[in-house]
Amino acid sequence: MKKETFQDKLIKRFYGIAGPLDEYRKQEAFRLGNTCFILLFWGTMALTLLALALSKRYPEVVAFGYPVALLLSYLATSTYIMFKLRNSQVDSLDVEELTTKEQKKFKGASIKFALYFTCGMYIWNTGFDAWMEGLNPLDHLFDLRKFLAACLVGVFMGIYIEITLLKRMKKAENLTVSSAIAKEEPKWIKNMIKRFYGIRGPLDEYRRAEADAIGGQAFIYYFYFLALGNAIAYFLAYRYLLEVAAYYPMIITFFSIILIGIVNMRTLHADLPQYDVDELSPEERQGQTLNPLVWGLGVALLSSLFAGLADLFSLQLPLLDSIFHVNSLLFGGMMGLFASLALSA
């Protein structure tokens, strides 16, 4: 039996897959994760640009509102994935398919999760209250009210997990496969995937499978980074409001650029942008190829405009003077140069 790698374990845990990670389950999970990754990425970028523009004028709104907006964004995408997976057999739970080690872990899983969740909530509440009040965490460690509140939440979570496991086991007994892959997807999703990965020509089975694998795995790391970053940012905002408002959107931007760079490298390695002229549709043949100089100039103009609007609140200058400020022009020129080089590559 092939030993599971860390990547396989991460995929199974994130998408709630129990049993062997076969090709059907992996492809189904990656297809949903890829769509959510593209939507979450562009939504996060829009929120980040808005936060960068408002961080100097409204730091308190950005320090608390930006993490909350990101929280709602990735919770909405995760809820969408859970809803879609329930309509398929990906999250079905057949005890006989589990290994001996997994069967041992499965016994009392809801009770174990309730205990872990209770401890985590108790530690979080204790540390957060101590941080806000500037006191020693040990002074709040034996607070009976916090302990009872954490226990109550843990009990409800344990009941929820037990009900969920029973439903998944019942689904495995019925064995009625309802695949989201077999269903016809809206045309806008296919066009979105083609544009995001630079695919020209038909979105065949190979290109779609490779794109889904790249986006489905990237979504896992993006989701975990946003969840961890939001928890830390919200924790620090009560003490370092200005710093969180100024630097947290920049950290999200920096990580997003690195992640999209890795995605682009994997896309090029899989030869997804490669195409044959005979494969193009008449509409695609009439479309012009991307000109790096034209796109670089366009990105430079938009970046300079955005930088000018962002600095308008801090420089206290008229709008045109702020846009043509040396900082705005330098930022726009660097972004245009980067876009031009990226398209050329």
N, C-alpha and C positions, 0 to 999 in steps of 0.2 A: 504494500500500500504506500502510495506516495505521501511523503511527509509534507504537511502544510507549512508554507512559509509565513513570515510575519505579514507580508502583504495580503495573503489569503485570509489570515485571521482578522486583519483589520477590516477587510471588505465584508466578511461575514458578520462581524460585530456591528459595523456601522449600518448595514442594510438589514440586520435582523435575520440572517440566514442560519438555519440550524441543519445539521447534517452535512453531507458532502457538497462541496462547491462545484457543481457541474456547470457545463457550458450554458445550459438554459437559464439557470438562476443568475449566473454572472452576467450574461448578456441582457437579461431583463432588468437587473439592478443598474447596470451601467447605462442603459438607454434612458431610464428615468433620471439618474444622477447627472448625465450629460446635459439634458434639457434644463434641469434646475441650476446647474453650474453656470451656464451661459446667462440665464436670467438673473441669478444672484450676483454674478460678476458685474454686469452692466448696471444693475440697480445699486450695488455698493459703490461703484464709481460715481454715479450721479449724486448719491448722498455725500460722498467724500468731497466732491467738488463744491457742493453747497456748504459743507462744514468748513472747508478752507476759506471760502469767501466770507463767511460770517464769524470766523473765530476771533478776529480782532475787535469787532464791534459788539458782538454778543457772546462773550466767552462762557457765561454761565449756561446759556441755552445750548451751546455746542457741547460743553463738557458733560451735560446730563442727557440732552436730547439726542445727540448723535449715537451714543451707545444703545439707547433705547430703540432708536429707529433701526439700527443694525440688528438688534435682538429680534424685533418683529419681523424683519426681512428673512433671517435664516430660520426662524421658527415657522414662518409661513411655508418656506420651501420644504422643510423637513416634514411638516404636516401633509403637504401635497404628496410627498414620496410615500409616507405611511398609508395614505388613502389609496394610492395607486397600487401599492404592493399587496394590499388586502384583496384587491380584485384579481390577483394572480395566485399562483401556487408557490411563489418565492418564499413567503413567510410561513408556509405550512410546517408543522412540527411532527415528524414521524419518529417516535422514540426508537424504533428498530433500526433506523438509518444512523443513529448516533453511535459514536465510538464508545468504548468502555469508560474512557476518561470523561467524555461529555455526558454520559448517562449518570455518572457519579455527581457531576456538577449540577445536573438537572434536578436531582432530588432536593427538595426544600429550596428551590431557586427563589421563589417569591419571598420566603422568610429571610433568606440571606440578603436579598436586595433591600428589603425593608430595614434590616439592621444597618446595612451600609449607608442607606439614604438617611436614616435617623442620625447616625454619627456625623455624616457630612453636613446635614442641616444644623446640627447642634454646634459643631465647630465653626461653621460659617457665621451663624447668628452671634455666637460669643465673640469671635474675632472682629466682626463688623461693628458691633455695638461698642466694643472696647476701643476700636480705631476712631470712631466718631466722637466718643467722649474723652479720648486721650487718657484712658486709664489702663491699668495693667490687665491683660486678658485673664490672668489667674483670679482676679477679683470677681469675674463674671462666670468662671468655670462651673461653679456649683449653684447656678441660678435655677431653682426648681421650675419656674414658669417657662424658661427657655427649653428646659429638658422635656417638660410635658408637651409643649408645642411641637418640638421636633418628633417626639414619639407619636403624636396624633397624625402628623403628616406622613410619617413612616408607615403607620398602619394602613392608611388609605392607599399609599403607593403599593404596599404589599398586596392588598386586595385587588388593585387594578392589574398588577402583573399576573396574579393568579388567574383572573378572568381572561386576560389576554392569552396566556398559555393554553388554557382549556379550549378557547376558540380556535387557536392554531392547530391543536391536536385534532379537533373535530373536523377542521378543514382537510387535514391530511387523510382522514378516514374516508372522506367523500371522493377525493382524487379527481375532482372536476377541474381540469386545466382551463383557465381563462387567461390567455396570454395577451398582454398589452402590445407585444411585438406583432402578433398576427393581425391586430386591428389597424385600420387605416388611420394614419396620423393626419392632422391638419397640414395643409400645404405650407403655412407660415412657419411651422416648426422645422420642416425640411429646409426651407430657404434660410432660416436663421442659422442652422447648423452649417450649411454650405458657405454662408458669408463669414461666419466666425472662424472657420478653419480654412478659408480660402479655397474651397473645392469648386472647380469648374467642370462642367459635364454632368453626367448622371450620378446620382447618389446611390451607387451600387451597394451590394451587401458587404463587400470588403471595406470600402471607404466608411460606410456607416458603422460597422463593427469597430474599426480602428478609432474613429472619432468618439464613439461612445466609451470605449475603454480609456482613452486619454481624459475625456471630460469627467467620466464617472469616478476615476481615481483622484483627479484634481479637486473634485467637489468635497471629498472626504477631508483633505488637508485644509482646504479653504474654510470649511464649516468648523472644524476644530480650532483653527487659528482665531476665527471671529468670536467663537464662544469663549475661549480663554482670554483673548484680548479685551472683550467687553467686560468680563468679570473683574479683571485687573484695573481697567480704566474707570469703571464705576466705583471701585474700591478706593482709588486714589483721588477721584474727583472731589471728595469731601475735604481733602487737605491741600491738594495742589490743583486747584481749579484752572488757573491760567495755563499751567504746563500741559494739562490733559487736553484742553481746548486747542492748544497750539501744535502739540506734537503727535497726539494720537491719530488724527486724520492723515498726517504725513507717514506714520508707521504703516497704516493700512494701505496707503498708496504705494509705499516702497515694497511691501510684501506682495501686493497685487501685481506690480511690474515684474518682480522676480518670478512669480507663479506663471504669469502669461508668457514670459520668456521661455520657461521650461516647456509649457504647452506648445509653443511655436516650434521649439527644437524637436520635440517628439512628433509633431505634425510633419515637419520636413523629413525626419528620419523615416516615417511611414509612407512617404511619397504621396501624401494626400493632395497637395497642390498640383501634382503632375497631371497633365491631361493631354489627350489627343484631339486635334482640331476636328476630326471627323465625329467625335463624341459630343460636340457642342450642339446645343439647340440653335435654331435660327436667331432667337433673341440674344443668346450669349455670343454668337458670332458677330452680331452687329455692335455689341458693347465694346467699348474701347478698353485696352489694357491700362493698368494703373501706371501713371507717369510719376516717378518718385519726386521730381522737381515740383510739379504742380501740387501734389499732395503735401509735400513738405512746406510749400508756401502757404497753403491753406491752413495747415496745422499751426504754423508760426503766427498767422493772423489771429486765429481763434485763441491761441494760448496768450498772445499779447493782450487781447481784449479781456480775457478772463483774469489775467494778472492785474490789469488796470482796474477792473471792477473790484477785485479782492483788496487791492491797496487803496481804493478810494476812501475807505473808512479811516485808514491809519495816516495817510499822507495829507489829508485835509486839503486836497487840490481839486480843481475842476476836473470834470470827467476826461476831457481830451488830454490835459496835462498829465493826468494819472496814467492814461493808456500809453502815452509817448514818453513816460518816464524811463530812465535807463534800466531800472530793474525789470520793468515789464517787457521792454524790448529784448533784454538779455535772456529772460525766461522764454519768451516766444521764439527767439532764434534758436536756442538750444533744443527746444521741443520739436521745432521744424526740422532741424538737422538730424535729430534722432529718428524722426518718422521717415525722412528721406533715405537715410542709411538702412533702416529696417526694411523698407520696401525694395530697395536695391538688392539687399541680401536675399 
